[in-house]
Amino acid sequence: MNEELERTLLSKFPEIFEITEAVPDDFLWGIHCGDGWVPLISAMCQQLQLHVETTGRPQIVAKQIKHKMGILRCVFAGTDDYSNGVINTVIGMSFVTCEMCGNKGVLARGSKGWIRVLCDQCRLANPG
């Protein structure tokens, strides 16, 4: 993920990523996926934080967000049935969302063996 996009997510959802004032501005948390999934991750974090704030539940904390076997993999601590449903919905959406640009995509194996969700245009531009 583009560093600027990651920093934007970290600043929007500091509680979820356990960002404190002591963390330097150039800190990166380590979200490993394409830029096209940023809207999915942002919507997920927004719903999770809203759930915490409206229910008084303990803070939900991200432990890992990355691309694995072509789809989004998310690990959080402090989840309940509702928040797991939000997370699973976003993971399901990653099956049909181009990881590079966010358009409609399909899961496929590239010529170098990588499995990714890409739209036709991004697949042609990145055949690996």
TIMI-2910 file (N, C-alpha, C, CB; in pm, 1 decimal, decimal comma, always signed):
<rs>
+----------+----------+----------+----------+----------+----------+----------+----------+----------+----------+----------+----------+------+
!      n_x !      n_y !      n_z !     ca_x !     ca_y !     ca_z !      c_x !      c_y !      c_z !     cb_x !     cb_y !     cb_z ! resn !
+----------+----------+----------+----------+----------+----------+----------+----------+----------+----------+----------+----------+------+
!    +84,0 !   -117,7 !     +0,0 !     +0,0 !     +0,0 !     +0,0 !    +88,7 !   +124,2 !     +0,0 !    -95,7 !     -0,3 !   +121,7 !  Met !
!    +44,7 !   +220,4 !    -72,9 !   +109,6 !   +350,2 !    -78,9 !   +122,8 !   +406,4 !    +63,9 !    +29,2 !   +448,0 !   -170,8 !  Asn !
!   +241,4 !   +456,9 !    +97,2 !   +266,9 !   +506,1 !   +234,4 !   +172,5 !   +618,5 !   +274,2 !   +410,9 !   +554,6 !   +246,9 !  Glu !
!   +141,2 !   +707,7 !   +181,1 !    +52,8 !   +819,8 !   +212,5 !    -88,6 !   +769,9 !   +246,5 !    +47,6 !   +918,8 !    +93,8 !  Glu !
!   -136,7 !   +670,7 !   +171,4 !   -268,5 !   +614,1 !   +199,9 !   -269,3 !   +543,8 !   +335,0 !   -310,0 !   +516,3 !    +89,4 !  Leu !
!   -161,5 !   +472,2 !   +365,1 !   -154,2 !   +405,2 !   +494,9 !   -154,7 !   +506,8 !   +608,4 !    -28,6 !   +317,4 !   +503,0 !  Glu !
!    -78,4 !   +612,9 !   +594,9 !    -75,3 !   +716,0 !   +699,9 !   -213,2 !   +780,6 !   +718,7 !    +29,2 !   +824,4 !   +665,4 !  Arg !
!   -286,5 !   +796,5 !   +608,8 !   -421,6 !   +851,9 !   +617,9 !   -511,3 !   +759,3 !   +699,3 !   -481,0 !   +874,0 !   +477,2 !  Thr !
!   -504,5 !   +627,7 !   +672,2 !   -582,9 !   +531,9 !   +750,7 !   -544,0 !   +535,6 !   +898,0 !   -564,6 !   +390,4 !   +695,5 !  Leu !
!   -414,4 !   +541,5 !   +924,8 !   -367,0 !   +544,5 !  +1063,5 !   -416,9 !   +668,7 !  +1135,7 !   -214,0 !   +539,3 !  +1068,2 !  Leu !
!   -417,1 !   +782,0 !  +1066,8 !   -462,2 !   +905,4 !  +1132,1 !   -614,5 !   +908,9 !  +1149,5 !   -416,6 !  +1027,1 !  +1051,3 !  Ser !
!   -689,2 !   +843,4 !  +1059,0 !   -834,8 !   +839,0 !  +1070,7 !   -882,0 !   +745,0 !  +1181,0 !   -895,6 !   +796,9 !   +939,0 !  Lys !
!   -805,1 !   +638,0 !  +1204,6 !   -846,3 !   +534,6 !  +1299,4 !   -734,2 !   +500,6 !  +1397,2 !   -890,2 !   +408,9 !  +1224,7 !  Phe !
!   -688,2 !   +599,3 !  +1474,5 !   -574,4 !   +573,3 !  +1564,5 !   -604,6 !   +469,1 !  +1671,6 !   -531,9 !   +701,7 !  +1631,3 !  Pro !
!   -730,0 !   +462,3 !  +1715,2 !   -764,3 !   +365,0 !  +1819,3 !   -751,5 !   +222,1 !  +1767,9 !   -906,5 !   +389,5 !  +1870,4 !  Glu !
!   -799,1 !   +198,8 !  +1646,7 !   -794,2 !    +64,4 !  +1588,7 !   -650,9 !    +19,5 !  +1565,0 !   -872,4 !    +60,0 !  +1457,6 !  Ile !
!   -563,5 !   +114,0 !  +1526,6 !   -423,9 !    +79,0 !  +1498,2 !   -331,1 !   +106,4 !  +1616,3 !   -375,3 !   +155,6 !  +1377,0 !  Phe !
!   -389,3 !   +139,5 !  +1731,5 !   -314,3 !   +167,8 !  +1854,3 !   -205,1 !   +272,7 !  +1831,7 !   -252,0 !    +39,1 !  +1908,4 !  Glu !
!   -243,8 !   +382,4 !  +1766,0 !   -151,9 !   +492,4 !  +1740,1 !   -161,7 !   +590,7 !  +1856,2 !   -183,6 !   +562,4 !  +1603,7 !  Ile !
!    -48,4 !   +623,3 !  +1914,3 !    -43,9 !   +718,4 !  +2024,5 !    +29,5 !   +844,3 !  +1980,0 !    +24,4 !   +656,0 !  +2148,6 !  Thr !
!    +21,6 !   +946,5 !  +2061,2 !    +92,9 !  +1070,4 !  +2028,9 !   +243,5 !  +1050,8 !  +2028,9 !    +55,6 !  +1179,8 !  +2127,4 !  Glu !
!   +291,2 !   +947,4 !  +2096,1 !   +434,6 !   +921,9 !  +2102,7 !   +489,3 !   +861,2 !  +1973,4 !   +465,0 !   +830,1 !  +2219,0 !  Ala !
!   +400,9 !   +816,5 !  +1885,2 !   +445,0 !   +755,1 !  +1760,0 !   +486,8 !   +865,7 !  +1663,4 !   +332,2 !   +666,1 !  +1697,7 !  Val !
!   +605,3 !   +855,4 !  +1603,3 !   +649,8 !   +959,1 !  +1508,7 !   +559,3 !   +966,1 !  +1386,0 !   +794,2 !   +932,6 !  +1465,0 !  Pro !
!   +554,0 !  +1081,7 !  +1321,8 !   +469,5 !  +1103,6 !  +1204,6 !   +506,4 !  +1014,1 !  +1087,1 !   +477,7 !  +1247,5 !  +1162,1 !  Asp !
!   +630,7 !   +968,4 !  +1082,4 !   +673,3 !   +885,1 !   +969,9 !   +652,2 !   +736,0 !   +996,2 !   +819,5 !   +911,1 !   +938,9 !  Asp !
!   +580,8 !   +702,7 !  +1105,2 !   +554,4 !   +563,6 !  +1141,4 !   +460,8 !   +499,1 !  +1039,4 !   +493,8 !   +555,0 !  +1283,0 !  Phe !
!   +491,8 !   +376,4 !  +1000,5 !   +402,3 !   +295,6 !   +918,1 !   +366,3 !   +170,8 !   +995,8 !   +467,5 !   +259,3 !   +781,2 !  Leu !
!   +240,7 !   +133,6 !   +992,4 !   +191,6 !    +19,8 !  +1068,7 !   +221,8 !   -111,1 !   +998,8 !    +42,9 !    +32,6 !  +1092,4 !  Trp !
!   +213,5 !   -112,6 !   +865,3 !   +243,5 !   -232,9 !   +789,1 !   +122,0 !   -299,3 !   +727,9 !   +312,9 !   -330,1 !   +875,6 !  Gly !
!    +39,4 !   -221,1 !   +660,1 !    -73,9 !   -278,1 !   +586,4 !    -19,3 !   -321,0 !   +450,8 !   -194,5 !   -174,2 !   +571,5 !  Ile !
!    -23,1 !   -450,6 !   +424,5 !    +39,1 !   -504,8 !   +303,4 !    -67,0 !   -552,2 !   +204,5 !   +134,1 !   -620,7 !   +338,7 !  His !
!   -110,7 !   -457,7 !   +120,3 !   -204,0 !   -490,3 !    +12,7 !   -202,9 !   -374,0 !    -85,5 !   -349,2 !   -517,6 !    +67,7 !  Cys !
!   -274,9 !   -391,1 !   -194,6 !   -279,8 !   -286,4 !   -295,4 !   -368,7 !   -169,6 !   -256,1 !   -327,2 !   -343,6 !   -424,8 !  Gly !
!   -347,8 !    -57,0 !   -323,8 !   -421,4 !    +65,6 !   -295,8 !   -571,5 !    +53,1 !   -323,7 !   -364,2 !   +178,5 !   -377,3 !  Asp !
!   -610,2 !    -37,6 !   -411,6 !   -750,5 !    -53,2 !   -446,9 !   -838,0 !   -100,9 !   -332,6 !   -762,8 !   -147,6 !   -559,8 !  Gly !
!   -776,8 !   -158,3 !   -231,6 !   -854,1 !   -207,3 !   -117,4 !   -863,5 !   -105,4 !     -4,3 !   -792,7 !   -335,0 !    -65,2 !  Trp !
!   -804,0 !    +11,4 !    -20,8 !   -811,1 !   +114,8 !    +83,1 !   -955,7 !   +151,1 !   +117,6 !   -735,7 !   +240,1 !    +37,7 !  Val !
!  -1045,6 !   +171,5 !    +19,2 !  -1183,9 !   +202,5 !    +57,2 !  -1249,8 !    +90,9 !   +137,7 !  -1266,3 !   +230,2 !    -66,7 !  Pro !
!  -1219,2 !    -34,5 !   +107,1 !  -1274,3 !   -146,3 !   +184,7 !  -1223,9 !   -142,0 !   +328,0 !  -1237,5 !   -281,0 !   +119,8 !  Leu !
!  -1093,6 !   -121,8 !   +343,8 !  -1033,2 !   -119,2 !   +477,4 !  -1085,6 !     +0,8 !   +557,0 !   -878,5 !   -113,7 !   +467,2 !  Ile !
!  -1096,9 !   +115,2 !   +491,1 !  -1146,6 !   +235,0 !   +557,8 !  -1291,1 !   +215,9 !   +604,0 !  -1136,4 !   +356,1 !   +464,4 !  Ser !
!  -1375,8 !   +160,9 !   +517,7 !  -1516,2 !   +137,5 !   +554,7 !  -1525,4 !    +38,0 !   +670,2 !  -1596,6 !    +85,5 !   +433,0 !  Ala !
!  -1441,0 !    -64,9 !   +666,5 !  -1439,8 !   -164,4 !   +774,0 !  -1400,3 !    -98,6 !   +906,1 !  -1342,6 !   -280,2 !   +740,3 !  Met !
!  -1293,2 !    -21,8 !   +904,4 !  -1247,0 !    +43,8 !  +1027,2 !  -1350,9 !   +141,4 !  +1079,4 !  -1114,5 !   +116,6 !  +1002,7 !  Cys !
!  -1417,0 !   +213,0 !   +989,5 !  -1520,3 !   +307,3 !  +1030,7 !  -1634,5 !   +234,0 !  +1101,0 !  -1573,5 !   +385,5 !   +909,3 !  Gln !
!  -1678,7 !   +122,8 !  +1045,0 !  -1787,6 !    +46,2 !  +1106,3 !  -1745,1 !    -14,2 !  +1240,2 !  -1834,2 !    -64,7 !  +1011,4 !  Gln !
!  -1622,0 !    -64,1 !  +1246,7 !  -1574,0 !   -122,9 !  +1372,0 !  -1563,0 !    -17,9 !  +1481,7 !  -1438,5 !   -190,5 !  +1350,7 !  Leu !
!  -1509,5 !   +100,2 !  +1447,9 !  -1495,5 !   +205,1 !  +1548,5 !  -1631,4 !   +257,7 !  +1592,8 !  -1410,4 !   +319,5 !  +1494,4 !  Gln !
!  -1724,1 !   +270,9 !  +1499,6 !  -1859,8 !   +313,9 !  +1533,8 !  -1926,1 !   +212,7 !  +1627,4 !  -1944,6 !   +332,2 !  +1406,2 !  Leu !
!  -1903,2 !    +85,6 !  +1601,8 !  -1957,9 !    -20,4 !  +1687,6 !  -1904,3 !     -7,8 !  +1830,7 !  -1923,4 !   -159,8 !  +1629,8 !  His !
!  -1774,9 !    +16,1 !  +1842,7 !  -1713,1 !    +32,5 !  +1975,4 !  -1774,6 !   +153,1 !  +2046,6 !  -1558,2 !    +49,8 !  +1962,9 !  Val !
!  -1785,9 !   +264,0 !  +1974,0 !  -1833,7 !   +387,3 !  +2035,1 !  -1981,4 !   +382,0 !  +2072,0 !  -1809,4 !   +502,6 !  +1942,2 !  Glu !
!  -2062,2 !   +312,3 !  +1995,2 !  -2206,4 !   +310,1 !  +2023,1 !  -2246,9 !   +201,5 !  +2121,9 !  -2282,7 !   +291,1 !  +1894,8 !  Thr !
!  -2164,2 !    +99,3 !  +2137,7 !  -2200,8 !     -9,6 !  +2228,9 !  -2124,6 !     -4,9 !  +2361,3 !  -2176,4 !   -142,7 !  +2161,7 !  Thr !
!  -2015,2 !    +71,1 !  +2365,5 !  -1933,6 !    +75,1 !  +2486,2 !  -1845,3 !    -47,1 !  +2503,3 !  -2021,3 !    +89,5 !  +2605,6 !  Gly !
!  -1836,5 !   -127,8 !  +2398,4 !  -1749,5 !   -246,8 !  +2403,6 !  -1603,6 !   -203,6 !  +2411,3 !  -1772,3 !   -338,2 !  +2279,2 !  Arg !
!  -1516,0 !   -293,7 !  +2455,0 !  -1373,0 !   -263,2 !  +2453,9 !  -1324,5 !   -235,3 !  +2311,6 !  -1292,8 !   -379,4 !  +2515,5 !  Pro !
!  -1217,5 !   -159,1 !  +2302,8 !  -1163,4 !   -120,3 !  +2173,1 !  -1124,2 !   -242,5 !  +2089,5 !  -1042,6 !    -28,8 !  +2192,1 !  Gln !
!  -1168,4 !   -243,5 !  +1964,7 !  -1125,3 !   -344,7 !  +1867,7 !   -992,8 !   -297,2 !  +1811,4 !  -1232,5 !   -366,9 !  +1753,0 !  Ile !
!   -894,2 !   -388,2 !  +1804,7 !   -758,6 !   -350,4 !  +1764,2 !   -712,4 !   -438,6 !  +1648,1 !   -660,3 !   -362,0 !  +1883,8 !  Val !
!   -660,3 !   -373,9 !  +1545,0 !   -605,4 !   -446,5 !  +1429,8 !   -471,9 !   -508,9 !  +1467,8 !   -588,6 !   -352,3 !  +1307,4 !  Ala !
!   -454,9 !   -634,3 !  +1431,9 !   -328,7 !   -705,3 !  +1453,5 !   -257,3 !   -731,9 !  +1322,2 !   -353,1 !   -836,7 !  +1526,7 !  Lys !
!   -334,7 !   -749,3 !  +1213,8 !   -273,9 !   -776,6 !  +1084,4 !   -375,0 !   -747,1 !   +974,7 !   -224,5 !   -923,2 !  +1075,9 !  Gln !
!   -330,5 !   -676,7 !   +871,4 !   -410,6 !   -653,8 !   +751,5 !   -316,7 !   -671,8 !   +634,1 !   -478,6 !   -510,8 !   +751,0 !  Ile !
!   -347,4 !   -769,0 !   +549,0 !   -257,9 !   -796,7 !   +437,1 !   -330,6 !   -872,5 !   +326,8 !   -136,0 !   -876,3 !   +484,5 !  Lys !
!   -261,6 !   -884,8 !   +216,8 !   -305,0 !   -965,3 !   +103,7 !   -249,6 !  -1105,5 !   +125,6 !   -257,0 !   -904,1 !    -33,8 !  His !
!   -334,8 !  -1206,3 !   +113,4 !   -286,6 !  -1344,5 !   +124,9 !   -370,8 !  -1433,3 !    +34,3 !   -292,5 !  -1394,9 !   +273,1 !  Lys !
!   -304,9 !  -1506,9 !    -51,1 !   -371,5 !  -1597,7 !   -144,8 !   -478,4 !  -1525,9 !   -226,7 !   -434,0 !  -1714,8 !    -69,4 !  Met !
!   -450,1 !  -1401,8 !   -262,7 !   -537,7 !  -1327,0 !   -350,4 !   -646,6 !  -1246,3 !   -284,3 !   -598,6 !  -1417,6 !   -442,1 !  Gly !
!   -668,1 !  -1265,3 !   -154,6 !   -775,4 !  -1190,8 !    -88,6 !   -721,5 !  -1116,1 !    +33,2 !   -889,6 !  -1285,7 !    -46,9 !  Ile !
!   -806,2 !  -1032,1 !    +87,0 !   -770,8 !   -954,8 !   +205,0 !   -776,7 !  -1044,2 !   +328,6 !   -864,8 !   -832,9 !   +221,0 !  Leu !
!   -674,1 !  -1035,8 !   +410,3 !   -671,7 !  -1111,1 !   +536,8 !   -664,0 !  -1008,3 !   +648,7 !   -549,5 !  -1213,6 !   +543,3 !  Arg !
!   -756,5 !  -1017,5 !   +742,8 !   -764,6 !   -922,0 !   +853,2 !   -772,3 !   -997,4 !   +985,2 !   -887,1 !   -828,4 !   +836,7 !  Cys !
!   -686,6 !   -960,3 !  +1077,8 !   -689,4 !  -1018,3 !  +1211,3 !   -706,9 !   -904,3 !  +1311,0 !   -559,1 !  -1100,8 !  +1240,9 !  Val !
!   -809,6 !   -916,4 !  +1394,8 !   -839,4 !   -814,3 !  +1494,9 !   -853,5 !   -879,9 !  +1631,2 !   -968,1 !   -736,4 !  +1458,3 !  Phe !
!   -825,4 !   -804,7 !  +1735,8 !   -848,7 !   -848,4 !  +1873,1 !   -969,6 !   -772,7 !  +1926,8 !   -722,3 !   -824,8 !  +1963,3 !  Ala !
!  -1045,7 !   -837,7 !  +2014,5 !  -1158,1 !   -773,1 !  +2080,4 !  -1286,1 !   -771,9 !  +2000,1 !  -1122,1 !   -635,2 !  +2113,9 !  Gly !
!  -1299,7 !   -863,4 !  +1904,5 !  -1418,6 !   -864,0 !  +1820,1 !  -1533,6 !   -942,0 !  +1884,3 !  -1385,3 !   -923,3 !  +1683,9 !  Thr !
!  -1653,1 !   -917,0 !  +1834,0 !  -1771,6 !   -992,0 !  +1872,1 !  -1839,7 !  -1038,8 !  +1742,8 !  -1869,1 !   -904,9 !  +1961,2 !  Asp !
!  -1958,8 !  -1095,9 !  +1754,4 !  -2026,9 !  -1147,1 !  +1635,4 !  -2052,1 !  -1037,9 !  +1531,8 !  -2158,6 !  -1211,6 !  +1674,6 !  Asp !
!  -2095,8 !   -921,1 !  +1576,1 !  -2123,7 !   -811,9 !  +1482,8 !  -1996,0 !   -769,6 !  +1409,5 !  -2185,1 !   -691,4 !  +1557,5 !  Tyr !
!  -1889,7 !   -743,4 !  +1485,0 !  -1765,8 !   -696,8 !  +1421,2 !  -1704,8 !   -804,3 !  +1331,7 !  -1664,2 !   -654,2 !  +1527,4 !  Ser !
!  -1717,9 !   -931,0 !  +1369,5 !  -1670,7 !  -1038,3 !  +1281,5 !  -1750,1 !  -1041,1 !  +1151,3 !  -1681,0 !  -1174,2 !  +1352,4 !  Asn !
!  -1878,9 !  -1008,8 !  +1159,0 !  -1960,6 !   -999,0 !  +1038,0 !  -1914,8 !   -886,7 !   +947,6 !  -2105,9 !   -978,7 !  +1074,3 !  Gly !
!  -1880,3 !   -771,9 !  +1006,3 !  -1827,6 !   -659,1 !   +928,2 !  -1697,8 !   -700,8 !   +859,1 !  -1803,5 !   -534,6 !  +1019,4 !  Val !
!  -1608,4 !   -761,7 !   +933,5 !  -1478,3 !   -804,3 !   +879,7 !  -1498,7 !   -906,4 !   +767,6 !  -1389,3 !   -864,7 !   +992,3 !  Ile !
!  -1583,6 !  -1005,4 !   +790,2 !  -1606,9 !  -1108,6 !   +689,1 !  -1672,3 !  -1052,9 !   +563,3 !  -1693,3 !  -1218,7 !   +746,7 !  Asn !
!  -1757,0 !   -952,1 !   +578,6 !  -1817,8 !   -887,9 !   +461,9 !  -1712,0 !   -819,4 !   +376,6 !  -1924,2 !   -786,2 !   +505,7 !  Thr !
!  -1621,5 !   -748,4 !   +441,3 !  -1515,8 !   -679,7 !   +368,2 !  -1421,7 !   -780,9 !   +301,6 !  -1436,9 !   -586,9 !   +462,7 !  Val !
!  -1389,7 !   -887,6 !   +370,9 !  -1306,6 !   -992,3 !   +310,3 !  -1378,4 !  -1048,5 !   +187,4 !  -1275,7 !  -1106,3 !   +413,4 !  Ile !
!  -1507,8 !  -1071,7 !   +198,5 !  -1584,9 !  -1119,8 !    +83,9 !  -1582,1 !  -1022,2 !    -32,3 !  -1728,0 !  -1145,9 !   +124,7 !  Gly !
!  -1588,3 !   -894,1 !     -3,1 !  -1582,4 !   -792,8 !   -108,2 !  -1445,8 !   -790,7 !   -176,4 !  -1613,9 !   -655,0 !    -50,5 !  Met !
!  -1340,6 !   -829,4 !   -103,9 !  -1207,2 !   -830,8 !   -165,2 !  -1195,8 !   -937,9 !   -273,8 !  -1100,3 !   -854,0 !    -58,1 !  Ser !
!  -1283,8 !  -1037,5 !   -273,9 !  -1285,0 !  -1140,0 !   -378,2 !  -1324,0 !  -1083,3 !   -514,4 !  -1380,5 !  -1251,5 !   -340,2 !  Phe !
!  -1392,6 !   -969,2 !   -514,9 !  -1443,0 !   -912,9 !   -640,4 !  -1400,0 !   -768,2 !   -662,6 !  -1593,5 !   -921,1 !   -643,0 !  Val !
!  -1301,7 !   -722,4 !   -585,3 !  -1253,2 !   -584,6 !   -595,7 !  -1106,9 !   -585,9 !   -636,0 !  -1272,3 !   -508,1 !   -462,0 !  Thr !
!  -1074,0 !   -518,1 !   -744,4 !   -935,4 !   -512,3 !   -792,3 !   -846,5 !   -453,5 !   -682,7 !   -924,8 !   -427,4 !   -923,3 !  Cys !
!   -743,6 !   -526,9 !   -648,4 !   -652,8 !   -483,6 !   -542,1 !   -574,8 !   -359,0 !   -581,3 !   -556,1 !   -595,5 !   -506,8 !  Glu !
!   -557,3 !   -335,0 !   -708,7 !   -477,7 !   -220,9 !   -752,5 !   -557,3 !    -91,9 !   -767,7 !   -412,2 !   -253,2 !   -881,9 !  Met !
!   -678,3 !   -101,8 !   -826,9 !   -752,4 !    +21,2 !   -856,5 !   -887,8 !    +30,9 !   -788,0 !   -772,0 !    +32,8 !  -1003,2 !  Cys !
!   -939,8 !    -78,8 !   -733,5 !  -1067,9 !    -75,8 !   -664,6 !  -1188,3 !   -103,1 !   -753,3 !  -1084,9 !    +55,2 !   -599,9 !  Gly !
!  -1168,3 !   -120,9 !   -883,6 !  -1279,2 !   -155,0 !   -972,7 !  -1317,0 !   -301,9 !   -955,2 !  -1242,1 !   -125,8 !  -1120,2 !  Asn !
!  -1420,9 !   -344,1 !  -1024,3 !  -1462,9 !   -483,9 !  -1018,9 !  -1350,5 !   -571,6 !  -1073,8 !  -1594,9 !   -505,9 !  -1099,2 !  Lys !
!  -1317,9 !   -676,6 !  -1000,6 !  -1209,6 !   -764,8 !  -1043,4 !  -1245,2 !   -910,2 !  -1022,7 !  -1081,9 !   -732,1 !   -968,8 !  Gly !
!  -1154,9 !   -997,1 !  -1068,4 !  -1172,7 !  -1140,8 !  -1050,7 !  -1043,5 !  -1200,4 !   -997,5 !  -1214,4 !  -1209,0 !  -1183,8 !  Val !
!  -1058,0 !  -1307,3 !   -922,2 !   -944,6 !  -1378,6 !   -865,1 !   -881,8 !  -1465,0 !   -973,3 !   -987,8 !  -1464,7 !   -743,1 !  Leu !
!   -751,6 !  -1450,4 !   -994,3 !   -682,8 !  -1527,9 !  -1097,8 !   -535,2 !  -1539,7 !  -1062,7 !   -700,5 !  -1462,5 !  -1237,5 !  Ala !
!   -471,3 !  -1637,3 !  -1124,0 !   -327,7 !  -1660,0 !  -1105,1 !   -252,0 !  -1591,9 !  -1219,5 !   -294,8 !  -1813,8 !  -1099,5 !  Arg !
!   -149,1 !  -1515,4 !  -1185,3 !    -66,5 !  -1449,2 !  -1284,7 !    +36,7 !  -1543,4 !  -1343,5 !     +1,8 !  -1329,1 !  -1224,2 !  Gly !
!   +110,3 !  -1494,9 !  -1441,1 !   +209,1 !  -1578,1 !  -1510,8 !   +323,7 !  -1621,1 !  -1419,2 !   +265,1 !  -1502,7 !  -1630,8 !  Ser !
!   +348,7 !  -1547,5 !  -1311,7 !   +455,2 !  -1582,6 !  -1217,1 !   +401,5 !  -1661,5 !  -1097,3 !   +525,9 !  -1455,9 !  -1168,2 !  Lys !
!   +274,6 !  -1700,4 !  -1103,3 !   +216,6 !  -1782,1 !   -997,7 !   +143,3 !  -1707,8 !   -888,5 !   +320,9 !  -1860,5 !   -936,9 !  Gly !
!   +149,4 !  -1574,1 !   -888,3 !    +80,9 !  -1497,4 !   -784,6 !    -68,8 !  -1502,6 !   -806,2 !   +129,4 !  -1351,9 !   -783,1 !  Trp !
!   -143,5 !  -1514,1 !   -698,3 !   -289,7 !  -1510,7 !   -704,0 !   -333,2 !  -1373,2 !   -657,4 !   -354,6 !  -1624,3 !   -616,1 !  Ile !
!   -410,8 !  -1304,3 !   -742,5 !   -455,4 !  -1169,0 !   -710,2 !   -594,6 !  -1145,0 !   -766,0 !   -356,9 !  -1064,6 !   -765,3 !  Arg !
!   -661,9 !  -1047,8 !   -710,2 !   -788,2 !  -1001,8 !   -766,8 !   -755,6 !   -875,1 !   -844,8 !   -898,5 !   -976,0 !   -654,8 !  Val !
!   -778,5 !   -882,5 !   -976,4 !   -749,9 !   -768,2 !  -1062,3 !   -862,3 !   -749,5 !  -1163,7 !   -614,8 !   -786,6 !  -1134,3 !  Leu !
!   -881,7 !   -626,2 !  -1206,9 !   -972,8 !   -598,6 !  -1317,4 !   -897,2 !   -629,0 !  -1446,9 !  -1025,0 !   -449,1 !  -1314,2 !  Cys !
!   -967,9 !   -631,3 !  -1557,9 !   -903,7 !   -663,0 !  -1685,6 !   -791,5 !   -565,5 !  -1718,3 !  -1006,5 !   -662,3 !  -1797,7 !  Asp !
!   -815,1 !   -436,3 !  -1695,4 !   -714,6 !   -334,7 !  -1728,5 !   -588,2 !   -351,0 !  -1645,4 !   -771,9 !   -195,1 !  -1707,9 !  Gln !
!   -601,4 !   -372,6 !  -1515,0 !   -483,8 !   -389,3 !  -1429,4 !   -413,6 !   -522,0 !  -1457,6 !   -523,8 !   -381,2 !  -1281,4 !  Cys !
!   -488,6 !   -624,4 !  -1495,3 !   -427,6 !   -752,8 !  -1529,8 !   -340,2 !   -737,9 !  -1653,7 !   -536,0 !   -860,3 !  -1553,1 !  Arg !
!   -388,0 !   -663,5 !  -1753,4 !   -309,0 !   -642,6 !  -1874,7 !   -184,5 !   -559,5 !  -1845,6 !   -393,7 !   -574,3 !  -1982,4 !  Leu !
!   -197,4 !   -461,7 !  -1758,0 !    -84,3 !   -374,5 !  -1723,7 !    +16,5 !   -443,3 !  -1631,4 !   -135,2 !   -246,9 !  -1657,6 !  Ala !
!    -28,0 !   -545,8 !  -1557,8 !    +57,8 !   -616,1 !  -1460,4 !    +39,9 !   -766,9 !  -1476,2 !    +24,1 !   -572,2 !  -1313,9 !  Asn !
!    +97,0 !   -825,4 !  -1579,9 !    +71,1 !   -966,9 !  -1608,1 !   +133,4 !  -1064,6 !  -1507,9 !   +121,3 !   -999,5 !  -1744,4 !  Pro !
!   +223,0 !  -1018,2 !  -1420,8 !   +288,6 !  -1107,5 !  -1324,4 !   +194,5 !  -1158,6 !  -1225,6 !   +399,4 !  -1040,0 !  -1254,5 !  Gly !
+----------+----------+----------+----------+----------+----------+----------+----------+----------+----------+----------+----------+------+
</rs>
